[in-house]
Amino acid sequence: MRTITLKLPDGLAARVSATVRRRGVSTSALVREALEDRLGGETRDRTGSCLDLAADLAGALTGPADLASNARHLKGYGR
């Protein structure tokens, strides 16, 4: 595992220290978790429905709303 050094503003350092004490974890563990959350690590467990995960995309496209129920749109389907 690599070691990095970073500088934090006093206010953020105080928030990190308070969170470490409250949660009973190491500073390294807290920073790793925060980086994984922020960077969207591939190993991160994702929960929620498909819609929850793609909510920002829902409704982004326009088109016919009745594809499954309008026979006009089903013409030739499956041939």
Secondary structure, DSSP 8 states (H G I E B T S, - for coil): ---------HHHHHHHHHHHHHHT--HHHHHHHHHHHHHT-TTS---S-HHHHTTTTTT-S---S-TTT-HHHHTTTT-
